[in-house]
Amino acid sequence: MVYIAVLGHGVVGSGVLEVFYKNNKSILSKAGIDMDIKYILDLRDFPELPYAEKFVKSFDPIINDPEVKIVVEVMGGLDPSYDYVKRCLLSGKSVVTSNKALVAAYGAELLEIAKNNNANFLFEASVGGGIPILRPISQCLAANEIREISGILNGTTNFILTKMISEGMAFDEALALAQKLGYAERNPAADVEGMDACRKICILASLAFGRHVYPEDVHTEGITSLTLQDVKYASAWGGVIKLIGRVRKLDDGHIAAIVCPAFIEKSSQLAGIDDVFNGIMVRGDAIGDVVFYGRGAGKLPTASAVVADIIDEAKHLGARKYVYWLPAEDGYVCDYLKASSVFFVRVGTQDKAAALKSADSLFGKVTEVVCPDMPKNEAAFITPELPEGELERALASLSSLDFSIISKIRVLSDL
């Protein structure tokens, strides 16, 4: 018998218990071994549940019980999750987690500890929720040299942008609806400011390219400054706005990584991914483009991925699954200002022709963007591709000529 402990009985934790017991016969058959959940760590009591006797309020019984071979961490955050997971791995217990903040901050260290103690550390649910993505990258696409991973990695922001695009809702109105429907937290900062997507692209980059990438090394922008007018310009250009997380392998061995709102063409495989759904495109040298699509969050989709990792670890007790990457290295993630980009720019002006002429002289030849009901006191254009540092200097020069910069949004025509 393999005994399991679950740390946390919130949305995901309760989903793990629900899936584990609802599909128990099938799960045990797939694992090829008897398993049961012995402990559930939570400070609250749940006397109404059929497994109420399994709850404990201290971590000590779990870490001190040699019968517990697999620990599931679904508490979230870093404290005390990091300490508990580290102690479990040091004691030889395998760990499954859905905690993207934990993996993004400490993945390399925890994988090294797992390696040294003949344990496994799996975290499929930390990126795509119920969408399988980490296992396909590490196993199914192992013969490929991964060139790029780009995707819509946050369901909350995608829902908000969908409402802005399809129903003409202002950002604040769409956010309020997302909160009402339970798609956004009361404090939605991690979603709308891009940090959730940043943690996920860091995990994907670390796995795909073999070296740890920290969130603080990835330039991250959210969607809070986007307006309905930006959405209209995107449509006039021939696309939509999505919050994109992207990492690319450069010819010199370094990587370029960013999270930002971007214009993408309507023909893109990511453009039609709407509402709370996520889509992740992996670009390999042999396979070309592969897109993984589904619900990126939610109680049961996330629990599905967690339980799949439990099965995997139960099948590999005493044998390591080779999920691993090296520690971070200074300069590995290139400065985003050195990466080349294309910008969509809106400027406030009483003289559109003068603004476009000045833009031509500063950026090189720009392409004007016109939408049917654009304000009369502004101009909009697409820049040529230039290093971001040069684009920023040109924008500063344009601003110094008394043209106010209303918005700048990256254009990703190659997705």
KEDOMAR-605611 format. One line per 5 residues: their letters; for each residue x negated, y negated, z negated of C-alpha. Coordinates in steps of 0.5 Angstrom, whole numbers, plus 500, padded with zeros to 3 digits. Layout:
A) X Y Z | ...
END
This chain:
MVYIA) 500 500 500 | 497 493 502 | 500 488 497 | 501 480 499 | 501 474 496
VLGHG) 505 468 498 | 503 461 496 | 509 456 496 | 516 457 497 | 518 451 501
VVGSG) 521 451 508 | 515 455 511 | 514 460 505 | 522 461 505 | 522 463 512
VLEVF) 516 468 511 | 520 472 506 | 526 471 510 | 522 474 517 | 518 479 513
YKNNK) 524 482 509 | 529 482 515 | 525 485 520 | 521 489 515 | 522 496 518
SILSK) 519 493 525 | 514 490 522 | 511 496 518 | 511 500 524 | 507 495 528
AGIDM) 502 494 522 | 502 502 522 | 501 501 514 | 506 500 508 | 506 493 506
DIKYI) 510 489 501 | 510 482 498 | 507 482 490 | 507 475 488 | 510 468 490
LDLRD) 507 462 487 | 511 456 486 | 513 452 480 | 520 452 481 | 525 458 479
FPELP) 529 461 484 | 534 466 480 | 539 467 486 | 534 470 490 | 533 478 491
YAEKF) 526 477 490 | 526 473 484 | 522 477 480 | 516 476 484 | 515 469 483
VKSFD) 509 466 478 | 507 459 476 | 500 461 476 | 494 462 481 | 491 467 476
PIIND) 495 473 477 | 494 473 485 | 486 472 485 | 485 477 479 | 489 482 482
PEVKI) 485 487 486 | 491 490 490 | 492 484 493 | 489 484 500 | 492 479 504
VVEVM) 494 472 501 | 499 467 505 | 498 460 504 | 504 455 506 | 503 450 501
GGLDP) 500 445 506 | 496 439 504 | 488 440 501 | 489 440 494 | 490 445 491
SYDYV) 490 449 498 | 483 449 499 | 481 451 493 | 485 457 493 | 484 459 500
KRCLL) 476 459 499 | 477 463 492 | 481 468 496 | 476 469 501 | 470 469 497
SGKSV) 473 475 493 | 474 479 500 | 482 477 500 | 484 476 507 | 488 469 508
VTSNK) 493 467 513 | 495 459 513 | 500 455 517 | 496 449 514 | 493 444 520
ALVAA) 490 439 515 | 486 445 512 | 484 448 518 | 482 441 521 | 478 439 515
YGAEL) 475 446 513 | 475 451 518 | 468 452 520 | 466 453 512 | 472 458 511
LEIAK) 471 462 517 | 464 462 515 | 466 465 508 | 471 470 511 | 465 472 515
NNNAN) 460 473 509 | 466 477 505 | 468 482 511 | 475 478 510 | 479 475 516
FLFEA) 482 468 516 | 487 467 521 | 492 461 522 | 496 461 529 | 502 457 526
SVGGG) 497 451 525 | 497 449 532 | 504 451 536 | 508 453 530 | 512 459 533
IPILR) 508 458 540 | 502 463 541 | 496 459 543 | 490 461 539 | 490 468 540
PISQC) 491 467 547 | 485 462 548 | 481 467 543 | 483 474 547 | 487 473 553
LAANE) 483 468 556 | 476 470 553 | 473 471 560 | 474 464 562 | 470 458 561
IREIS) 475 453 558 | 475 446 561 | 480 442 558 | 486 443 553 | 492 438 554
GILNG) 498 438 551 | 505 435 547 | 503 437 540 | 508 434 536 | 515 435 536
TTNFI) 518 429 532 | 514 424 537 | 517 428 543 | 524 427 541 | 523 420 539
LTKMI) 520 419 546 | 525 423 550 | 531 419 546 | 527 413 549 | 527 415 556
SEGMA) 533 419 557 | 538 415 553 | 535 408 552 | 534 408 545 | 529 403 541
FDEAL) 523 406 538 | 526 405 531 | 533 407 533 | 530 414 535 | 526 415 529
ALAQK) 532 414 525 | 536 419 528 | 530 424 528 | 530 423 520 | 537 424 520
LGYAE) 537 431 524 | 531 433 520 | 526 432 525 | 522 427 522 | 520 426 514
RNPAA) 522 420 510 | 515 418 511 | 513 419 518 | 506 416 519 | 503 423 520
DVEGM) 507 424 526 | 508 417 529 | 501 415 528 | 498 421 532 | 495 424 526
DACRK) 499 431 526 | 497 432 534 | 490 430 532 | 489 435 527 | 492 440 532
ICILA) 487 438 538 | 481 439 533 | 483 446 532 | 484 447 539 | 477 444 541
SLAFG) 474 448 535 | 476 454 538 | 476 453 545 | 469 450 545 | 466 453 539
RHVYP) 464 448 534 | 468 444 529 | 471 438 531 | 473 433 525 | 479 429 526
EDVHT) 475 422 524 | 471 424 530 | 477 423 535 | 480 417 537 | 487 417 535
EGITS) 493 412 537 | 501 413 536 | 507 411 539 | 509 406 534 | 508 400 539
LTLQD) 511 403 545 | 517 399 547 | 523 401 552 | 520 396 557 | 514 400 557
VKYAS) 518 406 558 | 522 403 564 | 515 401 567 | 513 408 567 | 519 410 571
AWGGV) 518 405 576 | 510 408 576 | 513 415 578 | 512 418 571 | 514 418 563
IKLIG) 510 417 557 | 508 422 553 | 504 423 546 | 498 427 549 | 492 430 545
RVRKL) 487 432 550 | 480 435 549 | 475 436 555 | 468 439 556 | 463 435 559
DDGHI) 457 437 564 | 452 435 558 | 455 440 553 | 459 435 549 | 466 434 549
AAIVC) 471 428 550 | 477 428 545 | 483 423 544 | 490 423 542 | 494 417 545
PAFIE) 501 415 549 | 500 416 556 | 503 415 563 | 504 422 566 | 507 423 573
KSSQL) 514 426 573 | 511 432 577 | 506 434 571 | 508 441 568 | 508 437 561
AGIDD) 513 431 564 | 519 435 563 | 518 438 556 | 523 434 552 | 526 434 545
VFNGI) 522 437 539 | 519 442 544 | 511 442 545 | 507 444 551 | 500 446 551
MVRGD) 496 446 558 | 490 450 558 | 485 449 564 | 480 455 565 | 475 456 571
AIGDV) 478 463 573 | 485 462 571 | 487 455 573 | 492 452 569 | 496 456 564
VFYGR) 502 452 560 | 505 455 553 | 511 452 551 | 516 453 546 | 518 450 539
GAGKL) 512 447 535 | 515 447 528 | 521 449 524 | 522 454 519 | 523 461 523
PTASA) 519 459 529 | 513 458 524 | 514 464 520 | 514 468 526 | 507 466 527
VVADI) 505 467 520 | 508 474 519 | 504 476 526 | 498 474 523 | 500 478 517
IDEAK) 501 484 521 | 494 483 525 | 490 482 518 | 493 489 515 | 491 492 522
HLGAR) 484 490 520 | 483 491 513 | 475 492 512 | 474 490 519 | 473 483 522
KYVYW) 477 479 527 | 472 475 531 | 475 468 530 | 469 463 529 | 466 457 530
LPAED) 460 453 528 | 459 447 524 | 460 440 526 | 454 437 530 | 453 429 530
GYVCD) 454 426 537 | 458 432 539 | 464 429 540 | 463 423 545 | 464 416 543
YLKAS) 471 415 547 | 469 408 549 | 464 411 554 | 469 416 557 | 472 413 563
SVFFV) 480 412 563 | 485 408 567 | 490 403 564 | 497 401 565 | 497 393 562
RVGTQ) 502 388 561 | 500 381 560 | 505 375 558 | 504 369 563 | 508 364 567
DKAAA) 504 365 573 | 504 372 575 | 500 371 581 | 494 368 577 | 494 373 572
LKSAD) 494 379 578 | 488 375 581 | 484 374 575 | 485 382 573 | 482 383 580
SLFGK) 476 379 579 | 475 383 572 | 477 390 573 | 476 391 580 | 482 392 585
VTEVV) 488 393 580 | 495 396 583 | 501 392 581 | 507 395 578 | 514 392 579
CPDMP) 520 395 575 | 527 392 577 | 529 388 571 | 522 386 569 | 521 380 565
KNEAA) 519 374 569 | 514 371 564 | 510 378 565 | 505 382 570 | 504 389 570
FITPE) 498 393 573 | 494 399 573 | 487 399 573 | 481 402 577 | 478 408 573
LPEGE) 472 405 568 | 469 407 562 | 473 405 556 | 468 400 553 | 468 396 560
LERAL) 476 396 560 | 476 393 553 | 471 388 555 | 475 386 561 | 482 386 557
ASLSS) 478 381 552 | 476 376 558 | 483 376 561 | 486 375 554 | 481 369 553
LDFSI) 484 366 560 | 491 365 556 | 494 371 558 | 497 375 552 | 496 383 552
ISKIR) 503 385 551 | 501 393 552 | 496 397 554 | 497 405 555 | 493 410 558
VLSDL) 494 413 565 | 493 421 566 | 494 422 573 | 491 429 573 | 495 433 568
END
